[in-house]
Amino acid sequence: MIRLSLAWFGALAAILCAAVSPAAAQGSTYAPAPATDSSQLSQVQTGGWTLTPTMIVSSSWDDNVLIRGEGDEAPGDLVNIVNPRVQVDFKGRRGQLTGTYDGAFLLYHDLNTLNSYDQRGSFLGRRLITPRVALFVQNSFASAPTTELAQLVGVPYTRTGSELDDLHSGVEWALSKRNSLNASYHFSWVNFDEGPDFSTSLRGGHSHGGLVAFRRRLTARATLTADYDLTHSLVEGGSQSFDVTNSAGGVEYKFSDLFQISGAVGVARLFIGNLGLARTGPVYRAGLTRRFQTAQLDVIYNRSFVPSYWFYGTTQNEELITRFHISLSRRWFSNSSVAWRNNDPLTLADPSLRSWWTDTSVGYDVRPSVRLEAFYAWTQQTIDRPGGLMNRNRFGFQVITVKPVRIR
């Protein structure tokens, strides 16, 4: 299969750590998109077509390229990566389109059997039907050589090829000046290559469902929120199915343009059809964004039931993510992020997973179109079984060139 480099992803994640969304791939965490009010819906500005080619050239050391656990031989290697990317954007009077594609040539110094050309792509379209109603569709695809890159909830990290596709489509509706509603349908598909590590427990499958997010703006600072999400999942060709619902109500409060918080509590419900098992648990969500003159801090916390594609396919997911960006001077900057995830299975026979990620980068803007960066990334995962501790360190440097071009 075509593969996307985890080493490249670790480098790129350091660049983007200040701008990624709280939701993990494939709907792995419950984090509904906020509804949009009428003033936001109507703010679609005409900009025409823009083509943005990007080239990333990097060299990094990976001390555990095979993602081996404690007690197993874990060789390291030098990885050189050439990563061309392209993005096409269109902004019109009533809509917008964004399409991206990137691929990476990976060249390992010693373990050259791992050499590959990896790729991923995405598409986002949005159309303003009336001043109050907009339709949208979003799809993304990735083909990864490891499960660590995919970061699916409740799945152990191994060097097993993974393919993922995620589709979201729905409507944004400004009901009034104070009330707004987002309703969407989502479909996710996951496939794993056959491999020696966890080959009998990694299970592909697909899931689909709906999400409704309602917002009631009380004042210029305070907004009430209500969210409901339903996911129906099938694993192993439909031999096992389960339903997960998460519902929560909360508040978003804006102290100023530089400081805002959010929080919600609710109930999660799980039903496994073929086992007749039903479980109920709490849902918690919290977030904080604090901007400074030259820096920004984001903190996100989630706890809910989510689908999993390992063992029996259900888990209680809890995660905490922090991101920090600072401009050290006119040209120097730094990005860093720390993430923790705890996956407790909902059946006693399944093992628990504990995962950590850390990414840090320091960059220098040589000119508006050229940037140099040094980065470091650390990953750790613990599985409740002998030899279940995995550590991985990556560090290196990269050169990034990007030049947007207007197309008439």
Secondary structure, 3 states (H helix, E strand, C coil): CCCCCHHHHHHHHHHHCCCCCCCCHHHCCCCCCCCCCHHHHCCCCCCEEEEEEEEEEEEEEECCCCCCCCCCCCCCEEEEEEEEEEEEEEECCCEEEEEEEEEEEEEECCCHHHCEEEEEEEEEEEEEEECCEEEEEEEEEEEECCHHHHCCCCCCCCCCCEEEEEEEEEEEEECCCCEEEEEEEEEEEEEECCCCCCCCCECCEEEEEEEEEEEEECCCCEEEEEEEEEEEEEECCCCEEEEEEEEEEEEEEEEECCEEEEEEEEEEEEEECCCCEEEEEEEEEEEEEEECCCEEEEEEEEEEEEECCECCCEEEEEEEEEEEEEECCCCEEEEEEEEEEEEEECCCCCCCEEEEEEEEEEEEEEECCEEEEEEEEEEEEEECCCCCEEEEEEEEEEEEEECCEEEC
